[in-house]
Amino acid sequence: MMMDQDSAYRPQLKIIDLGVDMVPKPLVLVVDDEPALQSLVFDTLSDDFRLIAAFNGREGVAKATQHKPNVILMDVMMPDIGGYEAVRILQNQAETKDIPILMVTAQDFDSSTIQLLKNEPNVAGLITKPFRPKALRETIRAVIDKKKIN
């Protein structure tokens, strides 16, 4: 039996619902030189976000440029390149200037330093260590949701 091209057998696609959300989780870059904090953040966020780590500002800038995360958690005080310097580098690169950054610090800064950090266009907020895990998740989610709206 001969079939013409229009009536040739065409396989039918069958869609199977696996019950899994096919939208990838948002990507968070965690830049901190303390392995214990990195571990805590990964344990806290791994159910809701994809995570990558960097252990200093220089590595953080490189990974932000390569991976384009949805948000960056950036420690202020780190060896090599500190968080503030890394923020300035990211702000001056076209491919990373719009990535929101949450600055993380264990230090109490005076109001002028806090204002200086908040005045950076890509700094979305300041988180003080120690932080509550639920509050960290909610803050990151709010920053990502705000970026989607803008």
BAFISE-468478 format. One record per residue: residue in three letters; residue number from 0; x, y, z of N, C-alpha, C in turn. Coordinates in nm, 2 decimals. Each point is the difference from the previous one (the first is absolute). Example, Ala and Ser with C-alpha at 12.3 -4.5 7.8 and 13.67 -1.06 7.14 Angstrom:
2
PT | Ala | 0 | 1.32 | -0.57 | 0.78 | -0.09 | 0.12 | 0.00 | 0.09 | 0.12 | 0.00
PT | Ser | 1 | -0.04 | 0.11 | -0.07 | 0.09 | 0.11 | 0.00 | -0.08 | 0.11 | 0.08
% end
This chain:
150
PT | Met | 0 | 0.08 | -0.12 | 0.00 | -0.08 | 0.12 | 0.00 | 0.09 | 0.12 | 0.00
PT | Met | 1 | -0.03 | 0.09 | -0.09 | 0.08 | 0.12 | -0.01 | -0.07 | 0.12 | 0.06
PT | Met | 2 | 0.07 | 0.08 | 0.07 | -0.06 | 0.12 | 0.07 | 0.06 | 0.13 | -0.06
PT | Asp | 3 | -0.08 | 0.09 | -0.02 | 0.06 | 0.13 | -0.05 | 0.05 | 0.08 | 0.12
PT | Gln | 4 | 0.07 | 0.10 | -0.03 | 0.07 | 0.08 | 0.11 | -0.10 | 0.05 | 0.11
PT | Asp | 5 | -0.12 | 0.04 | -0.04 | -0.09 | 0.06 | 0.09 | -0.06 | -0.10 | 0.09
PT | Ser | 6 | -0.01 | -0.12 | -0.04 | -0.06 | -0.11 | 0.08 | 0.10 | -0.09 | 0.06
PT | Ala | 7 | 0.13 | 0.03 | -0.01 | 0.10 | -0.08 | 0.06 | -0.01 | 0.00 | 0.15
PT | Tyr | 8 | 0.04 | -0.11 | 0.05 | 0.00 | -0.01 | 0.15 | 0.08 | 0.10 | 0.07
PT | Arg | 9 | -0.07 | 0.07 | 0.09 | 0.07 | 0.10 | 0.08 | -0.01 | -0.04 | 0.15
PT | Pro | 10 | 0.11 | -0.01 | 0.06 | -0.01 | -0.04 | 0.14 | -0.07 | 0.11 | 0.08
PT | Gln | 11 | -0.09 | -0.04 | 0.10 | -0.07 | 0.09 | 0.08 | 0.08 | 0.02 | 0.13
PT | Leu | 12 | 0.01 | 0.13 | 0.04 | 0.07 | 0.03 | 0.12 | -0.10 | -0.02 | 0.12
PT | Lys | 13 | 0.05 | -0.07 | 0.10 | -0.08 | -0.02 | 0.12 | 0.06 | 0.08 | 0.11
PT | Ile | 14 | -0.08 | 0.08 | 0.06 | 0.05 | 0.08 | 0.11 | -0.03 | -0.07 | 0.13
PT | Ile | 15 | 0.10 | -0.02 | 0.08 | -0.02 | -0.07 | 0.13 | 0.03 | 0.10 | 0.11
PT | Asp | 16 | -0.09 | 0.01 | 0.09 | 0.02 | 0.09 | 0.12 | 0.07 | -0.08 | 0.10
PT | Leu | 17 | 0.12 | 0.05 | 0.03 | 0.09 | -0.07 | 0.10 | -0.02 | 0.06 | 0.14
PT | Gly | 18 | -0.09 | 0.10 | 0.00 | -0.02 | 0.07 | 0.13 | 0.12 | 0.09 | 0.04
PT | Val | 19 | 0.08 | 0.03 | -0.09 | 0.12 | 0.08 | 0.03 | -0.01 | 0.13 | -0.07
PT | Asp | 20 | 0.03 | 0.11 | 0.06 | 0.00 | 0.13 | -0.06 | 0.12 | 0.01 | -0.09
PT | Met | 21 | -0.03 | 0.03 | -0.13 | 0.11 | 0.00 | -0.10 | 0.07 | 0.13 | 0.00
PT | Val | 22 | -0.04 | 0.10 | 0.07 | 0.06 | 0.13 | 0.01 | 0.12 | -0.02 | 0.09
PT | Pro | 23 | 0.12 | 0.04 | -0.04 | 0.12 | -0.02 | 0.08 | -0.01 | 0.09 | 0.12
PT | Lys | 24 | 0.06 | -0.05 | 0.11 | 0.01 | 0.08 | 0.12 | 0.09 | 0.12 | -0.02
PT | Pro | 25 | -0.03 | 0.11 | 0.06 | 0.09 | 0.12 | -0.01 | 0.14 | -0.04 | 0.05
PT | Leu | 26 | 0.10 | 0.07 | -0.07 | 0.14 | -0.03 | 0.04 | 0.06 | 0.11 | 0.09
PT | Val | 27 | 0.06 | -0.04 | 0.11 | 0.05 | 0.09 | 0.10 | 0.15 | -0.03 | 0.01
PT | Leu | 28 | 0.08 | 0.11 | -0.01 | 0.15 | -0.01 | 0.02 | 0.03 | 0.04 | 0.14
PT | Val | 29 | 0.06 | -0.08 | 0.08 | 0.04 | 0.03 | 0.14 | 0.15 | 0.02 | 0.00
PT | Val | 30 | 0.03 | 0.13 | 0.03 | 0.14 | 0.04 | 0.01 | 0.04 | 0.03 | 0.14
PT | Asp | 31 | 0.07 | -0.09 | 0.07 | 0.04 | 0.01 | 0.13 | 0.13 | -0.08 | 0.03
PT | Asp | 32 | 0.09 | 0.05 | 0.07 | 0.13 | -0.08 | 0.03 | -0.01 | -0.10 | 0.11
PT | Glu | 33 | -0.11 | 0.00 | 0.07 | -0.02 | -0.10 | 0.11 | -0.07 | -0.12 | -0.04
PT | Pro | 34 | 0.07 | -0.12 | -0.01 | -0.07 | -0.12 | -0.04 | -0.12 | -0.04 | 0.09
PT | Ala | 35 | 0.00 | 0.03 | 0.13 | -0.11 | -0.03 | 0.09 | -0.12 | 0.08 | -0.04
PT | Leu | 36 | 0.01 | 0.13 | -0.04 | -0.11 | 0.07 | -0.04 | -0.05 | -0.04 | -0.14
PT | Gln | 37 | 0.09 | -0.04 | -0.09 | -0.04 | -0.05 | -0.13 | -0.08 | -0.12 | 0.02
PT | Ser | 38 | 0.04 | -0.09 | 0.09 | -0.08 | -0.13 | 0.03 | -0.13 | 0.03 | 0.05
PT | Leu | 39 | -0.01 | 0.10 | 0.10 | -0.13 | 0.04 | 0.06 | -0.09 | 0.05 | -0.11
PT | Val | 40 | 0.05 | 0.09 | -0.08 | -0.08 | 0.06 | -0.11 | -0.05 | -0.11 | -0.10
PT | Phe | 41 | 0.09 | -0.09 | -0.04 | -0.04 | -0.10 | -0.09 | -0.11 | -0.09 | 0.06
PT | Asp | 42 | 0.02 | -0.04 | 0.13 | -0.11 | -0.08 | 0.07 | -0.13 | 0.07 | 0.00
PT | Thr | 43 | 0.01 | 0.13 | 0.03 | -0.12 | 0.09 | 0.01 | -0.08 | 0.02 | -0.13
PT | Leu | 44 | 0.08 | 0.01 | -0.11 | -0.06 | 0.04 | -0.13 | -0.02 | -0.11 | -0.10
PT | Ser | 45 | 0.06 | -0.11 | 0.02 | 0.01 | -0.10 | -0.11 | -0.13 | -0.06 | -0.05
PT | Asp | 46 | -0.11 | 0.01 | 0.09 | -0.13 | -0.05 | -0.05 | -0.07 | 0.10 | -0.10
PT | Asp | 47 | 0.04 | 0.13 | 0.02 | -0.07 | 0.10 | -0.08 | 0.08 | 0.06 | -0.12
PT | Phe | 48 | 0.13 | -0.02 | 0.01 | 0.09 | 0.07 | -0.10 | 0.11 | -0.09 | -0.05
PT | Arg | 49 | 0.05 | 0.03 | -0.12 | 0.12 | -0.06 | -0.04 | 0.11 | 0.08 | 0.06
PT | Leu | 50 | 0.11 | -0.05 | 0.04 | 0.11 | 0.07 | 0.07 | 0.13 | -0.02 | -0.06
PT | Ile | 51 | 0.08 | 0.10 | -0.01 | 0.14 | -0.01 | -0.03 | 0.08 | 0.08 | 0.11
PT | Ala | 52 | 0.13 | -0.04 | 0.02 | 0.07 | 0.06 | 0.11 | 0.13 | 0.07 | -0.06
PT | Ala | 53 | 0.04 | 0.11 | 0.06 | 0.13 | 0.06 | -0.02 | 0.05 | 0.04 | 0.14
PT | Phe | 54 | 0.13 | -0.01 | 0.01 | 0.06 | 0.02 | 0.13 | 0.08 | 0.14 | 0.02
PT | Asn | 55 | -0.01 | 0.08 | -0.10 | 0.06 | 0.14 | 0.01 | -0.06 | 0.08 | -0.11
PT | Gly | 56 | 0.02 | 0.13 | 0.01 | -0.06 | 0.09 | -0.10 | 0.04 | -0.02 | -0.14
PT | Arg | 57 | 0.13 | -0.03 | -0.02 | 0.05 | -0.02 | -0.14 | -0.08 | -0.12 | -0.06
PT | Glu | 58 | 0.00 | -0.11 | 0.07 | -0.07 | -0.12 | -0.05 | -0.15 | 0.03 | -0.01
PT | Gly | 59 | -0.06 | 0.08 | 0.09 | -0.14 | 0.04 | -0.02 | -0.03 | 0.07 | -0.12
PT | Val | 60 | 0.09 | 0.10 | -0.04 | -0.02 | 0.07 | -0.12 | 0.01 | -0.09 | -0.12
PT | Ala | 61 | 0.09 | -0.09 | 0.00 | 0.02 | -0.09 | -0.11 | -0.12 | -0.09 | -0.02
PT | Lys | 62 | -0.05 | -0.06 | 0.11 | -0.12 | -0.09 | -0.01 | -0.13 | 0.08 | -0.03
PT | Ala | 63 | -0.01 | 0.12 | 0.05 | -0.12 | 0.08 | -0.04 | 0.00 | 0.03 | -0.15
PT | Thr | 64 | 0.12 | 0.03 | -0.05 | 0.01 | 0.03 | -0.15 | -0.03 | -0.13 | -0.08
PT | Gln | 65 | 0.05 | -0.11 | 0.05 | -0.02 | -0.13 | -0.07 | -0.14 | -0.05 | 0.01
PT | His | 66 | -0.06 | 0.00 | 0.12 | -0.13 | -0.06 | 0.02 | -0.12 | 0.09 | 0.00
PT | Lys | 67 | 0.02 | 0.13 | 0.01 | -0.12 | 0.09 | 0.01 | -0.11 | -0.04 | 0.10
PT | Pro | 68 | 0.04 | 0.00 | 0.12 | -0.10 | -0.05 | 0.10 | -0.12 | 0.10 | 0.01
PT | Asn | 69 | -0.11 | -0.05 | 0.06 | -0.11 | 0.09 | 0.02 | 0.02 | 0.10 | 0.12
PT | Val | 70 | 0.08 | -0.04 | 0.09 | 0.04 | 0.08 | 0.12 | 0.13 | -0.04 | 0.05
PT | Ile | 71 | 0.08 | 0.09 | 0.06 | 0.13 | -0.03 | 0.06 | -0.01 | 0.03 | 0.15
PT | Leu | 72 | 0.04 | -0.09 | 0.09 | 0.03 | 0.03 | 0.14 | 0.15 | 0.02 | 0.01
PT | Met | 73 | 0.03 | 0.12 | 0.04 | 0.14 | 0.04 | 0.00 | 0.05 | 0.05 | 0.14
PT | Asp | 74 | 0.09 | -0.07 | 0.06 | 0.06 | 0.04 | 0.13 | 0.08 | 0.13 | -0.02
PT | Val | 75 | -0.01 | 0.09 | 0.09 | 0.07 | 0.12 | -0.01 | 0.15 | -0.01 | 0.02
PT | Met | 76 | 0.04 | -0.08 | 0.11 | 0.14 | -0.01 | 0.03 | 0.06 | -0.13 | -0.04
PT | Met | 77 | 0.09 | 0.00 | -0.11 | 0.06 | -0.12 | -0.05 | 0.14 | 0.03 | -0.04
PT | Pro | 78 | 0.09 | -0.10 | 0.00 | 0.14 | 0.02 | -0.05 | 0.00 | 0.02 | -0.15
PT | Asp | 79 | 0.11 | 0.05 | -0.05 | 0.02 | 0.02 | -0.15 | -0.09 | 0.12 | -0.04
PT | Ile | 80 | -0.11 | -0.02 | -0.05 | -0.09 | 0.11 | -0.03 | -0.12 | -0.01 | 0.09
PT | Gly | 81 | -0.03 | 0.11 | 0.08 | -0.11 | 0.00 | 0.09 | -0.13 | 0.02 | -0.07
PT | Gly | 82 | -0.11 | -0.01 | 0.07 | -0.13 | 0.01 | -0.06 | -0.03 | 0.13 | -0.06
PT | Tyr | 83 | 0.04 | 0.11 | 0.07 | -0.03 | 0.13 | -0.06 | 0.07 | 0.02 | -0.13
PT | Glu | 84 | 0.12 | -0.04 | -0.01 | 0.08 | 0.02 | -0.13 | -0.06 | -0.09 | -0.11
PT | Ala | 85 | -0.04 | -0.12 | 0.04 | -0.07 | -0.09 | -0.09 | -0.13 | 0.05 | -0.06
PT | Val | 86 | -0.08 | 0.07 | 0.09 | -0.12 | 0.06 | -0.04 | 0.03 | 0.11 | -0.10
PT | Arg | 87 | 0.10 | 0.08 | 0.02 | 0.04 | 0.11 | -0.10 | 0.04 | -0.06 | -0.13
PT | Ile | 88 | 0.07 | -0.11 | 0.00 | 0.04 | -0.07 | -0.13 | -0.12 | -0.05 | -0.07
PT | Leu | 89 | -0.09 | -0.07 | 0.07 | -0.12 | -0.05 | -0.06 | -0.09 | 0.11 | -0.06
PT | Gln | 90 | 0.00 | 0.11 | 0.08 | -0.08 | 0.11 | -0.05 | 0.05 | 0.06 | -0.13
PT | Asn | 91 | 0.13 | -0.01 | -0.02 | 0.06 | 0.06 | -0.12 | 0.01 | -0.09 | -0.12
PT | Gln | 92 | -0.05 | -0.12 | 0.01 | 0.00 | -0.10 | -0.11 | -0.14 | 0.00 | -0.05
PT | Ala | 93 | -0.02 | 0.01 | -0.13 | -0.13 | 0.00 | -0.07 | -0.07 | -0.13 | 0.03
PT | Glu | 94 | 0.07 | -0.11 | 0.00 | -0.07 | -0.13 | 0.02 | -0.04 | -0.03 | 0.14
PT | Thr | 95 | 0.05 | 0.07 | 0.10 | -0.04 | -0.03 | 0.14 | -0.06 | 0.12 | 0.07
PT | Lys | 96 | -0.01 | 0.12 | -0.06 | -0.04 | 0.12 | 0.08 | -0.14 | -0.01 | 0.05
PT | Asp | 97 | -0.09 | -0.08 | -0.06 | -0.14 | -0.01 | 0.04 | -0.02 | -0.12 | 0.09
PT | Ile | 98 | 0.10 | -0.07 | 0.04 | -0.02 | -0.11 | 0.10 | -0.01 | 0.06 | 0.14
PT | Pro | 99 | -0.12 | -0.03 | 0.07 | -0.01 | 0.06 | 0.13 | 0.09 | -0.07 | 0.10
PT | Ile | 100 | 0.06 | 0.08 | 0.09 | 0.09 | -0.06 | 0.10 | -0.05 | 0.03 | 0.14
PT | Leu | 101 | 0.00 | -0.10 | 0.08 | -0.03 | 0.01 | 0.14 | 0.13 | 0.00 | 0.08
PT | Met | 102 | 0.04 | 0.10 | 0.06 | 0.13 | 0.01 | 0.08 | -0.02 | -0.07 | 0.13
PT | Val | 103 | 0.09 | -0.09 | 0.04 | -0.01 | -0.07 | 0.13 | 0.12 | 0.04 | 0.08
PT | Thr | 104 | -0.02 | 0.03 | 0.13 | 0.10 | 0.04 | 0.09 | -0.02 | -0.04 | 0.14
PT | Ala | 105 | 0.11 | -0.03 | 0.07 | -0.01 | -0.02 | 0.15 | 0.03 | 0.12 | 0.08
PT | Gln | 106 | 0.04 | 0.10 | -0.07 | 0.04 | 0.13 | 0.06 | -0.11 | 0.10 | 0.01
PT | Asp | 107 | 0.00 | 0.07 | 0.11 | -0.09 | 0.12 | 0.01 | 0.07 | 0.12 | -0.06
PT | Phe | 108 | -0.06 | 0.05 | -0.11 | 0.05 | 0.11 | -0.07 | -0.07 | 0.13 | 0.05
PT | Asp | 109 | 0.07 | 0.11 | -0.01 | -0.06 | 0.13 | 0.03 | -0.10 | 0.03 | -0.11
PT | Ser | 110 | -0.09 | 0.09 | 0.03 | -0.10 | 0.03 | -0.10 | 0.05 | 0.05 | -0.13
PT | Ser | 111 | 0.11 | 0.07 | 0.00 | 0.06 | 0.05 | -0.13 | 0.05 | -0.11 | -0.09
PT | Thr | 112 | 0.06 | -0.10 | 0.06 | 0.04 | -0.12 | -0.07 | -0.12 | -0.08 | -0.06
PT | Ile | 113 | -0.10 | -0.01 | 0.08 | -0.12 | -0.07 | -0.04 | -0.06 | 0.08 | -0.12
PT | Gln | 114 | -0.01 | 0.13 | 0.01 | -0.05 | 0.08 | -0.10 | 0.08 | -0.01 | -0.13
PT | Leu | 115 | 0.13 | -0.01 | 0.01 | 0.09 | -0.01 | -0.11 | -0.03 | -0.13 | -0.07
PT | Leu | 116 | -0.02 | -0.11 | 0.07 | -0.03 | -0.13 | -0.06 | -0.14 | 0.01 | -0.07
PT | Lys | 117 | -0.09 | 0.05 | 0.07 | -0.14 | 0.01 | -0.06 | -0.01 | 0.09 | -0.12
PT | Asn | 118 | 0.10 | 0.09 | -0.01 | -0.01 | 0.09 | -0.12 | 0.05 | -0.06 | -0.13
PT | Glu | 119 | 0.07 | -0.12 | 0.01 | 0.04 | -0.07 | -0.12 | -0.12 | -0.05 | -0.07
PT | Pro | 120 | -0.01 | 0.03 | -0.13 | -0.13 | -0.04 | -0.07 | -0.03 | -0.15 | 0.00
PT | Asn | 121 | 0.11 | -0.08 | 0.01 | -0.03 | -0.14 | -0.01 | -0.01 | -0.07 | 0.14
PT | Val | 122 | 0.01 | 0.08 | 0.11 | -0.02 | -0.06 | 0.14 | -0.14 | 0.01 | 0.03
PT | Ala | 123 | -0.06 | -0.11 | 0.02 | -0.14 | -0.01 | 0.03 | -0.03 | -0.01 | 0.15
PT | Gly | 124 | 0.10 | -0.01 | 0.08 | -0.02 | -0.01 | 0.15 | 0.12 | -0.04 | 0.07
PT | Leu | 125 | -0.01 | 0.01 | 0.14 | 0.11 | -0.04 | 0.09 | -0.06 | -0.10 | 0.10
PT | Ile | 126 | 0.07 | -0.11 | 0.01 | -0.03 | -0.11 | 0.09 | 0.11 | -0.01 | 0.11
PT | Thr | 127 | -0.04 | 0.00 | 0.12 | 0.09 | -0.01 | 0.11 | 0.01 | -0.15 | 0.05
PT | Lys | 128 | 0.12 | -0.05 | 0.02 | 0.02 | -0.13 | 0.06 | -0.01 | 0.02 | 0.15
PT | Pro | 129 | -0.05 | -0.09 | 0.08 | -0.07 | -0.12 | -0.05 | -0.14 | 0.03 | -0.05
PT | Phe | 130 | -0.05 | -0.07 | -0.10 | -0.13 | 0.02 | -0.05 | -0.09 | -0.12 | 0.02
PT | Arg | 131 | -0.13 | 0.03 | -0.01 | -0.10 | -0.11 | 0.01 | -0.02 | -0.06 | -0.13
PT | Pro | 132 | 0.01 | -0.14 | -0.02 | -0.01 | -0.06 | -0.13 | -0.12 | 0.04 | -0.07
PT | Lys | 133 | -0.12 | 0.00 | 0.06 | -0.12 | 0.03 | -0.06 | 0.00 | 0.15 | -0.06
PT | Ala | 134 | 0.06 | 0.09 | 0.08 | 0.01 | 0.14 | -0.04 | 0.09 | 0.01 | -0.13
PT | Leu | 135 | 0.11 | -0.08 | 0.00 | 0.09 | 0.00 | -0.11 | -0.07 | -0.04 | -0.13
PT | Arg | 136 | -0.07 | -0.12 | 0.01 | -0.08 | -0.05 | -0.12 | -0.10 | 0.11 | -0.04
PT | Glu | 137 | -0.07 | 0.06 | 0.09 | -0.10 | 0.09 | -0.04 | 0.06 | 0.13 | -0.06
PT | Thr | 138 | 0.11 | 0.04 | 0.05 | 0.07 | 0.12 | -0.06 | 0.04 | -0.03 | -0.14
PT | Ile | 139 | 0.07 | -0.11 | -0.02 | 0.04 | -0.04 | -0.13 | -0.12 | -0.01 | -0.10
PT | Arg | 140 | -0.10 | -0.06 | 0.04 | -0.12 | -0.02 | -0.08 | -0.06 | 0.14 | -0.04
PT | Ala | 141 | 0.00 | 0.09 | 0.10 | -0.06 | 0.14 | -0.02 | 0.09 | 0.07 | -0.10
PT | Val | 142 | 0.13 | -0.01 | 0.01 | 0.09 | 0.07 | -0.10 | -0.02 | -0.05 | -0.14
PT | Ile | 143 | -0.01 | -0.13 | -0.01 | -0.02 | -0.07 | -0.13 | -0.14 | 0.04 | -0.06
PT | Asp | 144 | -0.10 | 0.00 | 0.08 | -0.14 | 0.04 | -0.04 | 0.00 | 0.15 | -0.05
PT | Lys | 145 | 0.07 | 0.08 | 0.08 | 0.00 | 0.15 | -0.03 | 0.07 | 0.02 | -0.14
PT | Lys | 146 | 0.11 | -0.08 | -0.02 | 0.07 | 0.02 | -0.13 | -0.09 | -0.05 | -0.12
PT | Lys | 147 | -0.08 | -0.10 | 0.02 | -0.09 | -0.05 | -0.10 | -0.10 | 0.11 | -0.04
PT | Ile | 148 | -0.05 | 0.08 | 0.10 | -0.10 | 0.10 | -0.02 | 0.06 | 0.12 | -0.08
PT | Asn | 149 | 0.13 | 0.03 | 0.03 | 0.06 | 0.12 | -0.06 | 0.05 | -0.02 | -0.14
% end
